Amino acid sequence: LGTETRVAAPWRDQSRIRLMRRAVGVQASVIGLVLGAASILAGCTSSFPRSPASYDPLDPIHRIRHVVVVMQENRSFDQYFGTYPGADGIPMQDGVPAVCAHDPVDGTCVQPFHNPADLNFGGPHVASDAVADINDGRMDGFVAQQRAAQTRCTGPFDPVCGQSSGPPDVMGYHDDREIPNYWSYANEFVLQDHMFESIASWSLPAHLYLVSGWSAKCTVLDDPMSCRDEIESPDRAPAYDPTASGPPDYAWTDVTWLLHQAGVSWAYYVAEGTEPDCANGDMVCTPQQQQAGTPDIWDPLPAFDTVRTDNQESNIRSLDRFHQAVRQGTLPAVSWIVPNGQNSEHPPGLISDGQAYVTSLINEIMSSPEWASTAIFLAWDDWGGFYDHVVPPLVDGMGYGLRVPGLVVSPYARRGFVDHQTLSFDAYLKFIEDDFLGGSRIDPATDMRPDPRPDVRENSIILGDLRSDFDFGQSLRPPLLLNPRPKPPLPSTSPAAP
């Protein structure tokens, strides 16, 4: 397919993004027609192998028999690990931040500052905000976007919302005083300091990339060839998009298609509770319930045609089923876990609640026999409007997005290792495919289900390999059981910015 990848190119403005997306769409349409014909011919003589020929039973990656992806919400790398020793953190000079972002309200340039507050607000974080925050590689648009968001905000969890008054907390950062458990995981296991959101947009497109390597809008029901790149507004249910005429239909291929065809078990666990949105966009609403099996922002799999075709809807489960699987030793080979509104860390959700929830999940795995064969990948789905100083590399017209925290926790994880590779959520798909599918990819040329995606993200030449985070020759690392509530509640308000 030969899609060009450029490294560290300066971020383009919105008009160039639109032009590139149109060009990619035309190219993808032509490629898709060719691939569709090729796949039809291939389908006459072959079927998807349940044991891929390229599967090497002696590959040490197979010591990982359980991959658990824990995805939290809306934090940038610099906000959580910008002062972590050895990481590519906030640039400092003589112990003082050497970077700042312009505040249009008072004309100052706001430096990053330590923020002990448990409750943060963040800034707007849709695709246009990513462009504005990056600001042609200057990485200084965060405060201006937060200030402007108050005039566009329609609800407390609207992606365009930000802090409407007080100091610009998008420039605030935390450290081991507020998030000691996350820093302990970094100290004892692996911290990834160049983990980028797969797409330069908000939560829904990010979660689509998490399971499928693409975000698209499909114009014909159940027709993957009708899907085209969509960086901002993929199909959404009417509850989240009042202009939508029906339930979402994600017709393109996701990784569960390959897992099911190869006989690999999987589950997508949803922490039931309140949703992080007002369905009608109001500032105040009666809390709505988030339930497994109902398509929503954090749980898109029920709307994928592949899941329905394979009759795999029952693999989308409530979080209590995860607890049960760990206790009974029946954890699937691949699991994703998504939070509810309270424990997601999505502003204004409390950091302490999210850390306690994540710590409890990890403690539970560590306390079970499953620990000896598990890799836990912990990340945050987008930057939430918070400051980060690293310019995202350019992969295609959809990303990468801004940098987010990434951690690897496993008995085979290297100790105290800071991984400087360029990574994205596509690396999770790549690791899953290498471990369980013999390296098969979500590739319209080979997966027997063509769609016009512009590239095969797992094969990007700049994407690192998560194998580097493991030492399969070392003795099994012991569990690190932590107190989910390691200290009293944090202050509820932000300090004044310098």
N, C-alpha and C positions, 0 to 999 in steps of 0.2 A: 504493500500500500504506500510505503514511502513517504508518510507524512513528515514534513520537516520539523525538527525540534531545535529551538534556539535557546541558549542558556543565558540567563542574566540580562535579557534584553530589557530596555527601559519600558515601563508600562505605558501603554497607549491611551489616548483619550477615548471617550465613549463613541465618537463617530467612527474611529478606526476599528473599534470592536465590532460595530454593526456591519461595516464593510467586510471584515474578515469572516464574520459569521455567515453572511450571504454567500461569499465565495466558497467557504467550506461546505455549505449546504448544497450548492450546485455540484461541486466535486463529489460529495458523498452520494448524491442521487445517481450519478453515472456509475460510480463504483458499486452502489447497491444493486443496480440492475444486472451488472455483470456477475456479482457474487450470487445473486438470487438464481440465475440460470445455472451457474456452476454447482450450487448446492443441490438443486433439483436433480442434476445428473449424478452427483455423488450419492444422493440418497437412494438411487436405484440399485446401487451395488454394495452399499455398506451401511452400518449402523453405528451408533456411538458405543465404543467399547466400555464395558463395565470395569475392566482392568486394563488401563491404558498401557500400550506397548512400551512407552517410555518410563513406566513406573519402575524405579530401582529400589528393591526392598532393603538394600544395604545402605542407602542414603541416610545419614544420621538425622536428617530433618524429621524422619518418621518416628523418632522418639517422642515427638510432639503428637499426641493422639487426640488432643482437645485444644482447639483455638477458641478463646473467649474474647470477643471485642466489646469493651465497655465504652459507650459513647456518651459523654456528658455535653454540656452546652455552653457556648458563647464566652470563651476566654482566649486571649492571645498568649503567645509564649512569653513575651516580655512582661505581661501582667502577673504571671505566676512564677516564672523562672528567670526573669531579667537580671537578677543579681546572683544566680546560682554559680558557684565557682567552676571555672573551666568551660562554661557554656558560652555560646555566642549571644551574650546578653546586652543590656543597655550600654551603649558606649559611655565610658567614664573618663574624666580627666581630673586627676588629683582628688579622686573620690566623689566627684560631682558629675551628674549627668551632663554630657557634652552635646545633647540633642534637645530639641524643643519643638512645639507645635504652636502656630499662631492662633491667638484668641481674638476674634473680630470684635468682641464686646468691649474690651479695654485696650486692645492694641498690644498686649504683652505677648511674649513667647513662653509658653508654659512647659517647664521641664518635667520629666517623670519624677514622681514623689512617692514615698512610702505611704500607703493607705491602709490603716489597720481596720477599716470598717468591714463588718460582716456582710452588709447589704451594699451592693454596688448597682449603678444604673446602666453604665455602658453607653454606647452610641448606636446610631443607625447602622445597619449592616446588610442592606440589599446590594445588588450588583453595582449600581451607580455610586453607592457609598464606598465600595471597595476602590473604584477608580478615583474618587475624590480623596480618600484617605492616602492612597499611594501617591497621588499627585505627581505623575510623571517621574516616579522614583525618588521624590524628595521625602516621602513618608512623613508629611507634616499637616495632613488635612483633618486629623481626628477631632480636634477641639472645635474647629469650624463646623464640622458635620454634626457634632453633638449639639452645638448651640442652635443650629438651624432646625434640628429635628423637632423641637418643641412646637413648631408651627405646623408640622405635618403629621404628628402622632395621633392615631385613632384609638389606641388601646394600650394597656400596660405591657403587652407582649408583642405589639406590632413591631415588625423588624425595623421600621424607620424611627422608632422611639428612642429617646436618649434622656439624659438628665435635664430637667427643665429649669433648674435653678441651682445655685450653690457652685462650688468649685468644679472644674471639669474632670470628673473622676475617670474619664477615659485615659488620663495620663497617670493614674495611680497604679502602683504595683504592690504585690504581696510577697512575702518570703516565709521562712520557716516559723515565724511568729504567728502567722495566720493559718498556714497550710502545712503544719509539721509532718503530717502523714505523707503527703505528696512528695515532700522533700526527702523523707525517709526512704520512700520507694526509689527515688533518684539516687540516693546515697548507696543503697544496697543492691540495686538492679540497674536498669538502663534508662537514661534520659535521652530523648531524641530532640536535638535543638534546631533541626531543619525539617520538621514535619509541617507541611503546608496543607491547608484545606484543598480538596481536589478541585473545587470550583470557586470562582471569585463571587460568591453570592451568600445567601442565607441558609437556614436550616433545612428546608425541604429539598432543594437541589443537592445539598451536601449529603443528605441521607439516601438520596437516589444514587449518587456516586458510590456511597458506601457499599451498596449491595449489587450495583450493576455497572459501575464504571462510566455512567453517562447520565445526563439530565436532558429530557426531550419533551416535546409536545407532539402528540399523535393526532392526525386529522381524521383518520378512518379507524373505526372500532376494530380491534383485534388484528390490525395490519401493521406489523413492525416497519414495513417499508414506507409507511406514511409518517414516520416520526422524524423530527428535525431538532437540532440543537435548541435548547431553551435554557438560558442562563438565569432567568428571573422567575418566570411563571409557568412551570410545567402544570399539566392538568391537575386540578384540585377539586375536591368535593365541594358542593355548594355551601357547606358549613364554614368553609375557609375562604371561599371566593363566591360572593353572592351573584356574580355574573355567570358562573358556571351553570351549564344546563343539565348536568348529570354527574354521576360518580366518576372519579378519575379512571383512566384506562392507560396503563403503562404497558404498551404492546411490545416493547423491545426486550431483549434477552438479559436476564440477571444471572448471578452466579448459582442460584439455587437450581436452575435448569441443569447446569452441568453436574452439580452435586447429586441431584436426584437420579439423573441418567447413569451415573457411576455407582449408585447405591451407597452414597455417603450421607450419613445422618446429619441433620441440621435443625436448628430451632431459633426463632426470633422471639425474645422474651421482652414483654412490655410491663413496666411498673404501673399497675393500674392506680388510678387516683384522679386528680383533677387535671384537665388539659391546661396547657400554658397560654391559652388564648380565650378571648371573648369571641364567640362565633360570629356575632353581628358587628364586631369592630368597636363596640362601646367601651368606654373607660371602666364601667362597672357592669357586671352581669352575674347571673346565678351560675356558680361553677358547674361546668359540664364534666362528665366522667370520661376518662380515657380508658378504652377497653381493648384487649387483644382481639385482633381480627377485624377491627374497624379501621379503614384507611384514614390516616391523618398525617400530619407533618412529620412526626417521628416514627411512624409505622407505615411506610408505603407499600410493603410487600403484598398485602391483601389485594391491591389494585393491579398487580402484575399478572398479565395473561398467563405467563409460565406457571405461576403458583396455582392458578385455577385449573389450567390444563392438566397439570400433574396431580391434581387433587391433594395438594399439600397445605391447604389452609389450616389444617390442624397443627402444623408445625409453628404457627404463630400463636404464642401462648402467654398467659399471665406470668408474672415473676414468681409466684408461689410454685409454679411447676419447675422453675429452675432450682429453687431450694430443694424440692423433692428429688429432682434428678441427681443433685450433688449428694444428698443423703443416701440415695439408693445405688449410687455408682452407675447411673444410666445417662450421664451427661453426653449429649450428642458430640459428634466430631467437631462441628462448627456451631458456635452460638454467638448471637448478637444480643446485647442488653441495652435497652433504652429506658430513661427515667421518666418520672411524672413531673408535674410542675413544681412540686415542693422540693424535690431532691436533685433537680437537674443542674443547679448553679446558673440557670438562665436568669439574668437580672429581671426582677428584683429578688429572685430566690437566694437564700442565704448560702454563703460559701460553706459554713460549718455543717449545714444539713447535707449538702452534696458530698463533702468529704466523709461524713459519717456513713452515708449510704454506700459509697464506693469502698470504704474500708471494710464494712461489714460483708460485702460481696467477696472481696479478696480474702478476708479471714476465713470465710466459709469454705472457699476452694482450698486454701492452705491447710485447713483442718481435716480434709478428707483424703482418701486414697487417690483421688483424681489429681492432686497437686503434683505427683511425681511425673505426670505426662502432659501437663497443661502449659500453654503460653497465654498470658493475659495481655492484651493490647488495650491500653487506656488512652483516650484522646478526647478532645473537645471539638464539636462539629464545625464551629466557625469562630471568628475572632470577636464577635459581639460588639464591634466598634471600638474596642480597647487598643491602645497604642502598641505597635510593634515596629521595630526599626529596619527589618530586613525586607528588601525588595523581592517579591515573589518571582521565581523564574517563569518564563513564558513557555507553555507546552503547546497549547492550541488556543482557539478562540474562547475557550471556557475557563481556563485557569493556567497556572495554579492560583488559589486564593491566598489570603494572608496566613502567616505562621500561627500554629496552635501548639499547645503542649502535647507531647507524646511520651508515653512510658511503656516499658516492657517489663513484666513481672513473671518470672518463671524459675523453676529449679535449675534450668540450664542457662539462664540469663547471665551475662557477664556482670561482674560486681563493680559498681560505681563507674560504669562506662557511659561516657557522653558520646552518642552517635552523631557525627557531623554530616552524614549522608543526606542528600536531597531525597525527601520522602513525601508521600501523600497517602490518602486512604487507599489509593490504588495499590500501595505496597501490601496492604492486608489481603487484597484479592490475590495478588501475586504469590504471597506466602501460602495461602489456602490452596491455591491451584497447584503449587509445587509440592505441597505436602500430601494432598489427597487425590489429585487428579493427574499426576505425572506431568505437570507443566502445561496441561491444556488451558487455553485462554478463552475469555468471552470474546470470540473473534468471529465476525460474520463469515469469514472464509472457511472456517473449520467447525463451527458449533452446530451446523445443520439447521440454523434458524437465522437467516441473514437479516440484518438491519443496517441502516445507512450511517452508523456512527462514524465520526471523522477519523478515528484512530483507535488502536488497541492500546489503552493507557498502560497496561501492565508491561508492555514491551518498550516503553519510552527509554531512550538511551540515558536520560539523566536520573531516572528513578532508581534509588538505591535498593539494596536487597536486605531484608530483615534477618537473613541468616547471620549477618555480621554481628547481630546483637546477642548471639548465642555462642557458648563454648560447650559443644556436645561431648567433649572429652573430660570435662571436669566432674568431680563428685556432685551429686545432687545437692542443690542449695537448700538449706533448711527453711521452714516457714518463718515469716516475719509477722507475727501476730501483733497488731497495734490496737490501741484504745480508739474506738470510733469517735469518742468525744474527749480529745486529749487535754482540753483546757476549758476554763469558763467561757461563756459567750463573749464574742468580740464586741467592740463599740459598734453602735448602729449607725453612726453618721461619719461622713468623710471629713478629714481635716482640711484646712485651707491649703490650696496649692501654693508652692513658692512662686 
